[in-house]
Amino acid sequence: MKSTFISSDDENIIVLLHGNSSSSKVFKDLKLNNSVLIPTLSGHEINENPDDNTDFSLSFYKQKLLSLINSYGKPILLAGNSLGGHIAMEIAHQIKELKGLIIFSAPPVKKPINFEEAFLPVEALQTFLKENSTDEEIVSAASVTVYEQKFTEQIVNDFKNSNPKVRSATAEDLFNGNWSDQHKSFINLKCPKVIVSGSNDPSVNKEYLKKVVQESSHNTSYIELENCGHYPTLELPEEMSTIINQLARDVFKPHLQ
């Protein structure tokens, strides 16, 4: 698993996790005030993996990410988009120096997965769980995910640059019940937490997200961004930079005194 580390003057690290068939490019316009670690999930970079038996399972991602993040031994603010948000909830309780969590476009699901409660049914988005798709299906799926169509090209390029087996592996984990009770983990996590959702995200039930916040322990908030779809850091990088930097100031403050 490759990663990019952008160092700053302080010892705190913001970790950014991208989603299924996406890439670190969705974070490219963020302006963050701390050191930043951006892992690239295996299978999400063109020609990164040969067409063999490479493991793209959730358990593999969790193992590699935990090893990478904990190896720094630094205070961590964990942030994840879509599948990256779900993975963040899967590993948060095992991160030794976790100080805060922010998830976007990723409803904390229960076990067994409460699809109908947490997600909205959008047929085009099934493309993100299929190993083989036509160009027309890919463009259709990408165009649904964003509010402004100028971002569609980035989504399509990332999709085509990812290994198709990533999508079938994600589908297998989903439908075989390999995800944990993320809802329980999230609401019980004892650190500041933020849930961000785009007002035009086609896949996530916003009322469910608000309910999760009400049920959650500790300091938890919900932020809905207007004129935004499934990729807030790509579509509204200035607003997301402000949100992430504010949470970072709050959770890292004790370490700066």
C-alpha positions, 0 to 999 in steps of 0.5 A, a space after each residue: 500500500 503506497 502513501 503520501 506524507 506531507 510534513 509540517 512543523 507540528 507532530 500531529 497528523 491528519 490521515 485522509 482515506 479515499 473511497 472505492 474506485 477513487 484516489 488521493 486526487 479527491 483531496 488535492 485542493 485541500 489546504 490543511 494546517 497539519 502534517 497529512 498522511 494520504 494512503 492509496 488503497 491497493 488497487 486504486 492506482 493504474 498499473 499498481 497491481 497485476 491481474 493476479 490474486 492480490 487481496 482487496 478485501 476490507 480485512 486486508 485494507 484494515 490490517 495495512 492501514 493500522 500498521 501504517 498509521 500506528 507506525 508513526 506514533 503521533 496524535 491522529 485525526 482520521 478522515 474518510 470519504 465513502 468507503 474510506 469513511 467506512 474503513 475509518 470506522 472499522 479501524 478507529 478504535 484500534 488507532 493508538 493515538 486517535 484524537 478525532 474522527 470525521 467521516 463524509 458520505 459514509 453512514 455508520 451502518 449496523 450489523 447486519 447492514 441496514 441498507 434501507 435505513 442508511 442508504 438511498 436506492 440509486 440503480 446507477 451507483 451499483 456500477 461501483 460494485 460491479 467488476 465489469 461495466 461499460 463506459 456508458 455505465 461508468 459515466 452515468 454513475 459518476 455523473 450521479 455522484 456530483 452536484 456540478 458535472 465538471 467533476 465527473 471527469 475526475 470520478 471517471 478517470 479514478 474509476 478507470 484507473 482502479 482495478 475492477 476486482 476492487 469493486 467485486 471485493 467490496 461487494 463481496 464484503 458487503 453482501 457476506 456480512 464482513 463489515 462490523 457494527 460501525 454504528 455501535 463503534 461510532 456512537 461509542 467512540 470517545 473522541 470528537 466526531 464530525 459527520 459531513 454530508 453533501 446536500 445532493 449526495 444521492 446515496 446517503 440518507 441524511 435523516 439517518 445521519 442526524 439520528 446517529 448524531 443524536 444517539 452518539 456519545 461524546 462530542 458529535 456534530 453533523 454538517 450538511 454542505 449545500 450544492 455538494 454531492 458524494 465527494 465534498 473534498 473534491 467539490 467544496 475543498 475550501 469548505 472542507 479545509 475549514 471543517 477539517 482544520 477546525 476539528 484539528 485545532 480542537 482535538 490537537 490543542 492539548 498537544 500544542 500547549 
